Amino acid sequence: MNRWVAAALAPLVSRRRWAKGFRLGAGAAALSWWAWARRLRPSPLKGKSALVTGGSRGLGLLVARELAKRGCRVALLARDPNELQRAVRSLRDEGFEALPLACDVADPRQVERALGEMVEHFGSVDVLVNDAGIILVAPLDALTRADFEQAMAINFWGTVNVTLAALPFMRARGEGWIANVTSIGGKVAVPHLLPYACAKFAAVGFSEGLRVELAGTGVKVTTIVPGLMRTGGEAHATFKGKRPYERAWFSVAAETPGLAMSAHRAARRIVHAVERGRAEIVVGVPAKVLRLTKELLPNATLAALSAADRMLPAAPRE
């Protein structure tokens, strides 16, 4: 009897399996076609002039390269003229058009001069990626007011200075793209990065408010919230307190796969978000988890961060 039932149902089961396989195959084909068509579709940034601050190395240089691959003419802005020349030479060797702009973003007069030079050379400022920043790693007891002022001057005011200088050119054309690279430290205050977190919290607020106030003008603003990335940035960070120990924990965290993501992948995600005019993207799974945990369980998250702080080196006793 069971054999007869099985024999009777076999065609039906076979048809269901065939239908399921067909749906899966059709879905995979549609996804492949969409990905192929997306690659063929020209980027809205093609032919635009892009300015990347902090563009001489690390994430900034990688973002500049991704923009150049999409057909942008890129200007790199940074303080070190020698690093700038090396970065520009590397892009030109790949066949991209690049302009070096030596400038301290904390100085509005230098920023105005640099923007004028870019407009004179390219004719416009269409895309702006604010990535210039500094990192100071230290416990609270090793910090001074000057440490907070310096972090704000570059990580916050640097973003404001360049944005306010570029906006008139974008608004005059009725079109523009601005991406502000903040940090998960601008959503969650991580121990031993307090001046950095203060400046990045301010940068997040500036970026979000800017998008709201520029709605309808044709200028799109994207807030980029990356977690740790493997950029080699610890070599350029400043350490206070028990410096060897501070450097050690930060270096391990910044270079650990799974905890820190590939900077190349982050650069691609950032440029894709700019192309789409996204309001905000959080880059990296650990950063997404940390932000979500802070939003859902703020007390528990801060308690966990306090426990982590007790495991980090304290300031040396005087």
TIVEX-456192 format. One line per field, with one value per residue: residue number from 1; residue in three letters; z, y, x of N, C-alpha, C, O in turn. Coordinates in steps of 0.02 Angstrom, whole numbers, m for minus. Atoms other than C-alpha are relative to their C-alpha. Layout:
n = (NUM|...) .
res = (Ala|...) .
n_c3 = (Z|...) .
n_c2 = (Y|...) .
n_c1 = (X|...) .
ca_c3 = (Z|...) .
ca_c2 = (Y|...) .
ca_c1 = (X|...) .
c_c3 = (Z|...) .
c_c2 = (Y|...) .
c_c1 = (X|...) .
o_c3 = (Z|...) .
o_c2 = (Y|...) .
o_c1 = (X|...) .
end
This chain:
n = (1|2|3|4|5|6|7|8|9|10|11|12|13|14|15|16|17|18|19|20|21|22|23|24|25|26|27|28|29|30|31|32|33|34|35|36|37|38|39|40|41|42|43|44|45|46|47|48|49|50|51|52|53|54|55|56|57|58|59|60|61|62|63|64|65|66|67|68|69|70|71|72|73|74|75|76|77|78|79|80|81|82|83|84|85|86|87|88|89|90|91|92|93|94|95|96|97|98|99|100|101|102|103|104|105|106|107|108|109|110|111|112|113|114|115|116|117|118|119|120|121|122|123|124|125|126|127|128|129|130|131|132|133|134|135|136|137|138|139|140|141|142|143|144|145|146|147|148|149|150|151|152|153|154|155|156|157|158|159|160|161|162|163|164|165|166|167|168|169|170|171|172|173|174|175|176|177|178|179|180|181|182|183|184|185|186|187|188|189|190|191|192|193|194|195|196|197|198|199|200|201|202|203|204|205|206|207|208|209|210|211|212|213|214|215|216|217|218|219|220|221|222|223|224|225|226|227|228|229|230|231|232|233|234|235|236|237|238|239|240|241|242|243|244|245|246|247|248|249|250|251|252|253|254|255|256|257|258|259|260|261|262|263|264|265|266|267|268|269|270|271|272|273|274|275|276|277|278|279|280|281|282|283|284|285|286|287|288|289|290|291|292|293|294|295|296|297|298|299|300|301|302|303|304|305|306|307|308|309|310|311|312|313|314|315|316|317|318) .
res = (Met|Asn|Arg|Trp|Val|Ala|Ala|Ala|Leu|Ala|Pro|Leu|Val|Ser|Arg|Arg|Arg|Trp|Ala|Lys|Gly|Phe|Arg|Leu|Gly|Ala|Gly|Ala|Ala|Ala|Leu|Ser|Trp|Trp|Ala|Trp|Ala|Arg|Arg|Leu|Arg|Pro|Ser|Pro|Leu|Lys|Gly|Lys|Ser|Ala|Leu|Val|Thr|Gly|Gly|Ser|Arg|Gly|Leu|Gly|Leu|Leu|Val|Ala|Arg|Glu|Leu|Ala|Lys|Arg|Gly|Cys|Arg|Val|Ala|Leu|Leu|Ala|Arg|Asp|Pro|Asn|Glu|Leu|Gln|Arg|Ala|Val|Arg|Ser|Leu|Arg|Asp|Glu|Gly|Phe|Glu|Ala|Leu|Pro|Leu|Ala|Cys|Asp|Val|Ala|Asp|Pro|Arg|Gln|Val|Glu|Arg|Ala|Leu|Gly|Glu|Met|Val|Glu|His|Phe|Gly|Ser|Val|Asp|Val|Leu|Val|Asn|Asp|Ala|Gly|Ile|Ile|Leu|Val|Ala|Pro|Leu|Asp|Ala|Leu|Thr|Arg|Ala|Asp|Phe|Glu|Gln|Ala|Met|Ala|Ile|Asn|Phe|Trp|Gly|Thr|Val|Asn|Val|Thr|Leu|Ala|Ala|Leu|Pro|Phe|Met|Arg|Ala|Arg|Gly|Glu|Gly|Trp|Ile|Ala|Asn|Val|Thr|Ser|Ile|Gly|Gly|Lys|Val|Ala|Val|Pro|His|Leu|Leu|Pro|Tyr|Ala|Cys|Ala|Lys|Phe|Ala|Ala|Val|Gly|Phe|Ser|Glu|Gly|Leu|Arg|Val|Glu|Leu|Ala|Gly|Thr|Gly|Val|Lys|Val|Thr|Thr|Ile|Val|Pro|Gly|Leu|Met|Arg|Thr|Gly|Gly|Glu|Ala|His|Ala|Thr|Phe|Lys|Gly|Lys|Arg|Pro|Tyr|Glu|Arg|Ala|Trp|Phe|Ser|Val|Ala|Ala|Glu|Thr|Pro|Gly|Leu|Ala|Met|Ser|Ala|His|Arg|Ala|Ala|Arg|Arg|Ile|Val|His|Ala|Val|Glu|Arg|Gly|Arg|Ala|Glu|Ile|Val|Val|Gly|Val|Pro|Ala|Lys|Val|Leu|Arg|Leu|Thr|Lys|Glu|Leu|Leu|Pro|Asn|Ala|Thr|Leu|Ala|Ala|Leu|Ser|Ala|Ala|Asp|Arg|Met|Leu|Pro|Ala|Ala|Pro|Arg|Glu) .
n_c3 = (0|m2|64|48|m16|20|73|23|m18|29|51|m33|m34|52|28|m50|m1|61|m5|m48|34|51|m33|m24|58|28|m46|7|65|m5|m41|42|51|m33|m16|63|24|m44|18|64|m7|m19|m65|2|m16|57|27|m53|m36|m69|m49|m56|m51|m28|58|18|m23|m35|28|46|65|30|24|60|55|21|37|65|41|24|49|m31|m7|m73|m34|m65|m46|m62|m26|16|73|26|5|53|65|11|13|66|50|5|39|69|31|20|53|m26|m7|m72|m17|m71|m34|m67|m38|m67|0|m59|16|53|55|42|34|54|52|33|41|58|46|31|48|56|39|25|19|m47|m55|4|m51|m56|m51|m58|m35|m40|m72|m42|m54|m61|m43|m67|m53|m18|m45|38|49|m18|40|67|39|24|50|63|32|28|54|62|14|8|37|67|41|10|42|70|25|12|58|62|11|49|68|12|2|62|54|m16|m2|m38|m44|m57|m45|m60|m32|m73|m32|m50|m60|m1|m23|m64|m26|m16|m48|20|62|m18|44|66|m3|m5|65|47|m17|30|73|16|m5|56|63|3|7|66|49|m9|24|72|37|53|35|47|m34|m42|m54|m27|m61|1|m69|3|m59|9|66|6|43|m24|m31|m66|8|0|m60|m56|m61|m62|m56|9|72|31|m12|39|70|9|4|57|61|6|18|67|53|m8|44|m38|m42|45|68|54|20|71|2|m28|50|51|m30|m9|65|22|m38|28|65|m12|m40|m63|m57|m47|0|m51|37|m41|m44|m71|m11|2|m62|m56|3|m16|m71|m38|7|m33|m70|m14|m65|2|45|m36|m53|33|19|m62|m17|48|m20|m57|25|38|m44|m32|7|m49|m60|m3) .
n_c2 = (m61|m58|m6|m28|m71|m34|m2|m49|m67|m14|m54|m65|m21|m17|m65|m52|m10|m35|m70|m34|m10|m51|m65|m17|m15|m63|m52|m9|m32|m71|m34|m7|m51|m65|m19|m15|m63|m54|m15|m35|m65|m50|m31|m71|m40|m1|m66|m50|m18|22|m21|45|m24|57|45|19|69|35|3|m56|15|55|m30|m39|47|25|m54|m5|57|m15|m54|m66|m33|m5|m44|26|m53|24|m48|17|m5|58|55|m17|12|73|25|m23|37|69|m3|m17|59|45|m33|m43|m71|m16|m65|m5|m63|0|m44|20|m11|m39|m70|m19|m37|50|37|m43|m2|65|8|m44|33|57|m25|m28|55|45|m36|10|48|36|53|m13|52|m25|57|m21|9|23|45|m1|56|m14|m2|m67|m34|m22|m49|m71|m38|m9|61|m5|m55|22|48|m37|m43|38|49|m33|m62|13|20|m59|m49|20|3|m67|m29|35|m5|m50|26|51|m30|m39|47|39|71|13|58|m10|58|m15|62|m9|60|30|m40|m55|28|32|m25|56|m20|m23|m39|m49|m59|24|12|m65|m32|39|m12|m65|8|35|m48|m47|34|15|m63|m27|35|m25|m69|m4|38|m38|m45|39|21|58|8|67|8|64|19|61|27|7|22|16|m51|m19|m65|m3|m27|m73|m22|m26|38|m31|46|53|2|66|42|m29|17|72|21|m32|31|67|m9|m31|44|68|16|16|m58|m56|22|m21|m69|0|14|m59|m54|15|m11|m72|m32|24|m37|m68|5|9|m55|27|m46|24|70|24|44|52|36|m18|m66|6|33|m46|m53|28|17|m62|m26|43|12|m51|8|59|m14|m43|40|42|m43|m16|59|1|m54|22|46|m38|m29|m64|m50|10|m42|m52) .
n_c1 = (42|m44|m34|48|8|m62|m2|50|m21|m66|1|14|m62|m49|18|m15|m72|m18|23|m44|m64|8|4|m67|m41|22|m22|m72|m11|20|m50|m61|13|1|m69|m33|27|m24|m69|m1|31|m50|7|19|m59|m46|m14|3|m62|7|m51|m5|m46|m35|m4|m68|m15|53|67|11|m30|39|63|m18|m11|66|33|m34|22|67|m3|m8|m65|m5|m48|m18|m17|m32|m50|m70|m11|m35|49|47|m32|m3|67|21|m40|25|62|m16|m31|55|37|53|m17|m1|m28|m18|16|m29|44|21|73|19|m10|48|m31|m33|52|25|m51|m2|60|m8|m47|34|49|m38|m28|51|60|56|m5|64|1|m45|m5|m38|m30|m58|11|m55|21|m39|19|m25|51|22|m46|m60|22|4|49|m29|13|69|2|m30|46|57|m24|m10|52|65|m3|m26|57|42|m35|m2|68|26|m35|21|72|23|m9|51|67|6|14|60|m18|m60|m2|m45|m4|m38|m23|m2|m27|43|m16|47|64|m14|m64|m44|m51|m67|5|50|0|21|72|35|m1|39|71|18|0|62|55|m7|17|71|36|m14|43|68|6|m14|50|33|m47|m41|m62|14|m49|m3|m41|m35|m15|m41|m33|m72|m21|m71|m31|m67|7|m32|m67|6|36|m39|14|m21|7|m50|1|m8|58|55|m13|8|69|33|m26|30|71|6|m25|27|56|61|13|m13|15|m44|10|20|72|34|m2|51|66|10|14|65|51|1|36|72|27|25|m3|m51|m19|m47|m45|m31|47|m8|27|73|21|m10|50|66|0|5|67|48|m20|m51|m32|m43|m56|m47|m31|m50|m56|m35|m40|m56|m45|m41|m51|m50|m51|15|m52|m54|4|m52) .
ca_c3 = (0|46|m118|m215|m123|m152|m336|m352|m267|m357|m508|m393|m288|m445|m514|m351|m348|m529|m492|m340|m441|m581|m460|m382|m552|m615|m457|m477|m661|m620|m485|m605|m738|m614|m557|m738|m788|m637|m688|m863|m802|m798|m629|m593|m536|m706|m770|m602|m502|m332|m181|m48|112|201|27|33|117|198|171|89|m49|m77|m91|m215|m320|m319|m374|m513|m572|m591|m705|m580|m589|m412|m303|m149|0|145|251|199|25|5|44|m73|m218|m192|m187|m342|m435|m393|m466|m620|m651|m662|m791|m678|m672|m499|m420|m257|m135|16|152|337|349|520|437|341|241|179|136|34|m61|m97|m158|m271|m345|m377|m462|m568|m622|m642|m658|m516|m353|m379|m251|m78|37|208|275|356|539|681|817|994|1102|1289|1455|1523|1657|1523|1422|1422|1357|1209|1157|1144|1050|922|891|867|755|630|648|667|611|467|401|426|346|186|171|189|59|m66|m43|m143|m299|m280|m244|m393|m504|m414|m392|m276|m170|5|109|287|354|540|647|756|889|840|893|1040|1149|1152|1299|1277|1124|1211|1112|951|1004|1051|881|787|883|826|647|646|704|574|434|479|500|337|241|316|273|96|49|m116|m169|m272|m148|m66|100|160|337|336|502|487|620|634|466|418|348|446|531|698|626|616|780|935|1101|1277|1449|1445|1262|1221|1298|1218|1049|1074|1110|976|844|880|871|711|618|673|534|591|709|581|401|238|194|8|37|145|8|m119|m1|34|m149|m188|m48|m121|m294|m223|m115|43|204|311|305|446|378|456|551|722|703|658|808|926|866|876|1049|1111|1043|1116|1278|1319|1503|1472|1329|1435|1577|1456|1392|1572|1602|1444|1505|1666|1561|1468|1536|1661|1654|1739|1916|1939) .
ca_c2 = (0|121|81|123|290|334|291|398|547|534|640|776|780|782|930|1025|996|1051|1209|1249|1224|1331|1473|1464|1462|1607|1706|1676|1725|1886|1930|1899|2006|2147|2144|2141|2285|2386|2370|2430|2579|2736|2812|2978|3037|3010|3168|3257|3344|3265|3331|3209|3279|3170|3099|3071|2899|2768|2769|2941|2885|2725|2826|2943|2794|2724|2893|2901|2727|2795|2933|3075|3199|3199|3328|3264|3380|3349|3437|3344|3400|3251|3124|3217|3208|3021|2992|3096|3010|2839|2891|2969|2812|2719|2843|2949|3138|3200|3368|3392|3525|3554|3625|3619|3595|3679|3844|3922|4036|3890|3798|3944|3955|3767|3767|3915|3820|3668|3768|3858|3691|3584|3716|3652|3557|3425|3291|3315|3176|3240|3110|3215|3172|3134|3001|3022|2866|2899|2881|3030|3068|3091|3216|3406|3537|3563|3381|3411|3575|3494|3350|3472|3586|3448|3313|3433|3608|3538|3456|3615|3727|3626|3597|3781|3826|3696|3724|3887|3800|3654|3761|3872|3717|3642|3479|3403|3255|3271|3123|3152|3010|3008|2852|2727|2832|2967|2852|2762|2838|2709|2711|2799|2894|3032|3187|3088|3035|3213|3279|3136|3155|3337|3286|3165|3302|3423|3296|3243|3423|3472|3339|3402|3585|3547|3439|3497|3593|3451|3430|3259|3227|3055|3018|2880|2786|2664|2549|2496|2475|2399|2557|2561|2717|2669|2720|2899|2902|2994|2902|2972|2892|2725|2743|2568|2485|2607|2578|2390|2371|2495|2415|2240|2300|2400|2256|2106|2031|2013|2159|2279|2272|2291|2474|2432|2359|2507|2629|2539|2543|2727|2777|2668|2755|2925|2871|2821|2976|2873|2968|2859|2698|2605|2515|2350|2216|2254|2437|2390|2274|2404|2540|2427|2365|2543|2592|2441|2418|2584|2548|2375|2439|2577|2454|2339|2483|2530|2352|2363|2527|2445|2320|2458|2538|2678|2841|2833|2900|3062) .
ca_c1 = (0|140|227|69|49|231|216|59|139|307|256|188|347|452|354|372|558|570|469|577|736|667|626|800|882|776|816|1003|994|900|1026|1172|1089|1059|1241|1300|1185|1240|1422|1381|1279|1388|1421|1334|1507|1587|1670|1651|1787|1814|1908|1968|2041|2167|2195|2382|2373|2264|2077|2079|2196|2096|1934|2019|2072|1894|1827|1956|1904|1728|1789|1819|1961|2028|2112|2204|2215|2335|2466|2624|2683|2798|2662|2546|2669|2693|2506|2472|2614|2541|2371|2447|2550|2383|2321|2211|2205|2255|2297|2396|2335|2447|2335|2295|2106|2105|2153|2005|2120|2224|2064|1997|2161|2162|1982|2020|2167|2058|1921|2049|2122|1964|1829|1720|1704|1570|1615|1689|1748|1802|1923|2061|2083|2201|2195|2258|2258|2272|2181|2086|2216|2351|2249|2252|2132|2251|2224|2036|2063|2177|2056|1912|2017|2054|1921|1774|1821|1922|1764|1664|1796|1812|1625|1581|1713|1650|1463|1447|1516|1396|1244|1281|1275|1125|1219|1346|1397|1471|1530|1588|1694|1657|1680|1590|1678|1553|1410|1489|1626|1766|1889|2057|1993|1898|1957|1932|1757|1707|1760|1677|1513|1514|1555|1407|1289|1357|1339|1163|1104|1187|1090|926|960|1021|872|800|956|1031|1174|1173|1260|1313|1373|1503|1521|1668|1733|1914|2001|2166|2247|2409|2342|2419|2587|2522|2425|2486|2500|2508|2514|2605|2646|2713|2561|2438|2520|2517|2331|2279|2391|2325|2144|2174|2256|2152|2045|1865|1883|1957|1895|1990|2015|1999|1827|1778|1831|1721|1572|1597|1602|1452|1354|1403|1343|1175|1158|1134|1099|1213|1311|1396|1548|1600|1504|1583|1535|1356|1343|1415|1297|1144|1193|1216|1044|954|1052|1137|1168|1239|1347|1423|1452|1544|1649|1690|1749|1856|1929|1988|2086|2180|2340|2314|2408|2579|2586|2680) .
c_c3 = (0|m66|m51|12|m23|m75|m27|12|m34|m53|31|34|m50|m29|49|4|m62|4|48|m31|m52|31|25|m58|m31|45|m7|m66|3|40|m40|m52|30|16|m63|m27|41|m16|m65|5|21|68|m7|15|m59|m28|52|30|74|43|59|50|36|m55|m17|20|29|m36|m50|m69|m36|m26|m64|m60|m24|m39|m70|m46|m28|m46|29|m11|74|23|70|44|64|20|m26|m76|m30|m7|m56|m69|m14|m17|m70|m55|m8|m41|m73|m37|m22|m54|22|5|73|12|74|28|72|42|68|6|60|m12|m57|m58|m47|m40|m59|m59|m39|m45|m62|m52|m36|m53|m61|m46|m33|m22|49|58|3|57|54|48|55|40|44|74|35|55|57|46|69|51|19|41|m35|m49|28|m43|m72|m43|m29|m55|m66|m37|m31|m60|m66|m16|m8|m42|m69|m49|m15|m48|m75|m29|m16|m59|m65|m17|m52|m73|m17|m7|m63|m59|12|4|40|44|56|43|58|35|74|31|45|67|3|18|70|24|25|49|m32|m68|10|m43|m70|m2|3|m69|m51|15|m31|m75|m23|1|m57|m65|m6|m9|m68|m52|4|m32|m75|m42|m51|m38|m54|30|50|51|29|61|0|72|m2|69|m12|m70|m1|m51|19|36|67|m4|3|60|52|63|60|57|m5|m74|m31|7|m39|m74|m14|m7|m61|m66|m11|m22|m72|m56|4|m48|40|46|m41|m72|m50|m21|m74|m7|27|m50|m54|26|7|m66|m27|37|m26|m65|10|42|66|56|48|m14|58|m32|48|48|74|16|1|65|59|1|21|74|43|m3|40|74|21|66|0|m44|35|57|m29|m21|62|22|m46|19|58|m20|m38|49|28|m12|53|59|m1|67) .
c_c2 = (62|11|32|76|39|7|52|72|20|54|69|27|22|69|56|15|38|74|39|14|54|70|22|20|68|58|15|36|74|40|12|55|69|24|19|68|59|19|40|71|52|31|72|46|6|71|56|12|m15|23|m48|28|m60|m51|m24|m72|m32|m1|56|m13|m56|26|41|m46|m29|52|7|m57|12|61|70|25|15|49|m29|57|m30|49|m13|2|m61|m60|13|m16|m74|m28|19|m38|m71|m2|15|m58|m50|32|46|72|20|65|1|69|m3|51|m30|16|40|75|21|37|m47|m40|39|2|m66|m11|44|m31|m58|24|30|m56|m43|35|m7|m45|m35|m51|18|m59|26|m59|20|m8|m22|m44|7|m55|12|m4|72|38|23|55|71|33|8|m62|1|53|m21|m49|36|41|m38|m45|31|63|m8|m20|59|49|m18|m2|69|34|m31|11|53|m24|m52|30|41|m45|m40|m74|m9|m61|13|m63|19|m65|15|m62|m30|34|63|m21|m29|23|m59|22|17|36|59|63|m17|m9|65|33|m38|3|66|m5|m36|48|50|m32|m14|64|31|m33|28|69|7|m40|45|46|m37|m23|m55|m8|m70|m2|m70|m16|m65|m23|m2|m27|m12|47|15|66|6|28|76|27|26|m37|39|m49|m51|m18|m69|m44|26|m18|m74|m20|29|m33|m69|6|24|m46|m70|m12|m24|56|64|m24|26|72|4|m12|59|56|m12|13|74|34|m23|37|71|0|m4|55|m23|52|m20|m73|m13|m54|m49|m31|18|69|m1|m31|47|56|m26|m17|62|28|m41|m8|51|m9|m59|13|43|m37|m45|40|21|m57|m4|53|m21|m49|36|33|67|49|m11|48|50|m1) .
c_c1 = (43|36|m46|m8|62|4|m49|23|66|m2|m10|62|51|m15|16|75|23|m18|45|68|m4|m1|69|45|m18|22|74|16|m17|51|64|m10|0|71|38|m22|25|72|4|m27|53|m13|m23|58|48|7|m2|69|m9|58|m2|50|30|14|69|18|m62|m66|m12|27|m39|m67|13|10|m67|m39|30|m21|m69|m1|8|72|7|53|11|23|29|54|70|10|34|m46|m49|29|4|m69|m24|38|m26|m65|15|33|m52|m43|m56|25|m6|37|19|m16|27|m38|m13|m74|m23|6|m47|32|37|m51|m28|49|2|m61|3|46|m33|m50|35|26|m54|m64|m58|22|m67|m9|50|m4|45|26|59|m15|64|m28|50|m26|31|m56|m16|52|64|m17|1|m54|25|m12|m71|m5|29|m45|m59|22|5|m60|m69|5|30|m55|m45|33|m2|m71|m28|34|m23|m73|m21|7|m53|m69|m10|m16|m63|13|64|m7|51|m3|45|18|8|31|m53|13|m43|m71|6|69|43|54|67|0|m47|1|m25|m76|m39|m4|m44|m75|m23|m5|m63|m59|1|m23|m74|m42|9|m45|m72|m7|13|m50|m35|46|39|66|m17|56|m6|45|29|22|41|22|75|15|74|32|72|m1|33|70|m1|m39|49|m21|26|m14|57|2|9|m61|m61|8|m14|m73|m35|23|m31|m73|m8|22|m27|m58|m60|m19|9|m10|51|m16|m20|m75|m40|m3|m53|m70|m15|m18|m67|m56|m6|m38|m75|m31|m28|7|56|16|48|42|33|m50|10|m29|m77|m27|6|m52|m69|m5|m8|m71|m51|14|53|36|49|61|52|34|54|61|40|45|61|52|46|54|55|49|m21|56|55|m8|57|36) .
o_c3 = (m38|m87|m92|m36|m52|m101|m76|m27|m35|m52|9|27|m40|m40|29|8|m58|m16|35|m24|m60|5|19|m52|m50|21|m7|m68|m24|23|m35|m65|1|5|m63|m49|15|m12|m73|m34|69|87|m53|5|m55|m42|36|23|106|21|88|34|40|m42|m68|m2|36|m98|m102|m119|m96|m80|m111|m115|m85|m88|m118|m106|m80|m63|m7|m13|104|m7|106|25|95|m19|m36|m112|m86|m58|m93|m111|m71|m62|m105|m106|m64|m78|m118|m96|m66|m75|m18|13|105|m23|116|m4|115|26|76|4|60|28|m114|m115|m108|m98|m114|m117|m100|m100|m116|m112|m96|m108|m118|m107|m92|m61|44|56|27|81|40|71|46|77|80|97|4|72|48|63|76|33|6|30|m6|m85|89|m91|m119|m104|m86|m105|m119|m98|m87|m109|m119|m72|m45|m95|m115|m106|m72|m93|m117|m87|m69|m93|m117|m76|m93|m114|m73|m51|m89|m106|m33|m7|37|61|42|60|48|62|96|14|66|111|55|21|110|m12|76|41|m83|m98|m35|m68|m101|m49|m31|m88|m92|m31|m59|m106|m75|m45|m85|m103|m59|m48|m95|m96|m47|m67|m105|m103|m35|m87|m94|m2|96|35|47|59|0|104|6|116|m53|m95|35|m109|m16|46|90|45|16|67|50|73|58|48|m17|m97|m75|m39|m66|m108|m66|m54|m93|m111|m67|m67|m107|m114|m31|m42|90|55|m35|m91|m34|m34|m93|m46|0|m56|m75|m10|m3|m69|m57|6|m29|m77|m28|49|91|54|73|m31|72|m59|94|81|108|69|42|93|101|54|59|106|93|47|69|115|32|70|26|m28|31|73|1|m15|58|45|m24|13|60|17|m52|108|m8|m33|109|50|m20|79) .
o_c2 = (109|67|72|115|93|58|86|117|79|99|119|86|72|108|110|72|83|117|97|69|94|116|80|68|107|111|73|78|116|97|66|94|116|82|67|108|113|78|82|115|40|41|106|107|43|104|114|m28|11|20|m60|34|m113|m111|m58|m98|0|m6|45|0|m53|4|38|m29|m36|36|17|m46|m16|87|119|m13|45|54|m43|96|m73|94|35|m40|m81|m95|m33|m45|m95|m70|m23|m57|m97|m49|m14|m68|m91|2|66|85|10|82|m14|120|m35|110|m90|75|67|114|2|28|m39|m57|12|m2|m66|m37|23|m27|m69|m5|23|m48|m60|7|30|m76|m7|m61|38|m78|35|m92|m21|10|m45|m39|2|m57|14|6|117|97|60|79|82|3|5|m55|m18|44|m4|m45|19|47|m10|m43|5|67|29|2|68|75|23|17|79|75|3|9|38|m9|m54|11|45|m24|m74|m115|32|m82|29|m87|38|m99|48|m80|4|33|96|20|m27|15|m89|78|m12|45|77|84|21|13|72|58|m7|2|70|25|m19|48|67|m2|m3|66|61|1|39|81|57|m44|100|77|m5|m61|m45|0|m92|21|m120|25|m119|17|35|m71|21|30|52|96|61|54|108|87|12|m51|67|m99|m32|m65|m88|m81|m13|m37|m92|m56|m4|m43|m87|m30|1|m33|m115|21|m60|72|111|m77|72|88|49|22|76|90|34|40|96|73|17|54|99|44|27|58|6|93|23|m112|28|m102|m30|4|30|79|33|m8|50|73|6|m4|62|55|m14|m12|33|m1|m54|m10|30|m24|m54|17|28|m47|m22|42|m2|m60|6|41|110|30|m32|105|34|38) .
o_c1 = (30|48|m24|m11|57|25|m35|8|83|40|19|79|86|31|38|96|66|21|62|95|43|30|88|83|26|42|95|60|19|66|94|35|27|87|77|19|37|91|48|m9|88|m71|m2|53|97|m43|10|115|m56|116|m55|109|m1|17|78|69|m114|m68|m43|m7|m48|m89|m26|m12|m76|m73|m7|m30|m87|m55|0|120|m38|107|m37|67|m3|71|109|m17|18|m45|m67|m5|m8|m75|m52|9|m28|m76|m15|22|m40|m93|m97|84|m58|85|m24|m4|m4|m40|m18|m93|m78|m19|m35|10|34|m40|m37|30|6|m54|m19|34|m21|m53|11|28|m49|m103|m106|75|m116|m64|106|m58|105|m11|86|m69|111|m87|110|m85|92|m114|24|64|103|28|m4|m79|m15|m20|m82|m40|1|m53|m80|m16|m12|m86|m111|m26|13|m56|m68|0|m19|m82|m57|4|m24|m92|m65|m35|m78|m108|m66|m50|m88|m32|109|m63|108|m57|103|m25|55|87|m100|m29|m43|m116|m40|118|28|80|87|53|m84|m51|m62|m109|m90|m57|m77|m116|m78|m49|m91|m100|m51|m60|m103|m89|m37|m72|m104|m56|m7|m43|m56|24|73|103|m56|115|m60|102|m8|55|13|30|101|m20|113|40|105|52|49|97|51|m49|108|m80|81|m49|114|m30|m30|m79|m100|m40|m41|m91|m76|m18|m49|m95|m53|7|m3|m110|m53|m78|m29|15|90|m74|m58|m109|m92|m54|m87|m112|m71|m66|m103|m107|m61|m80|m113|m92|m76|53|93|m29|92|15|69|m88|m40|m59|m108|m77|m39|m78|m104|m56|m44|m96|m97|m32|111|96|104|116|112|93|107|117|101|100|116|112|104|102|108|34|m47|111|39|m30|114|81) .
end
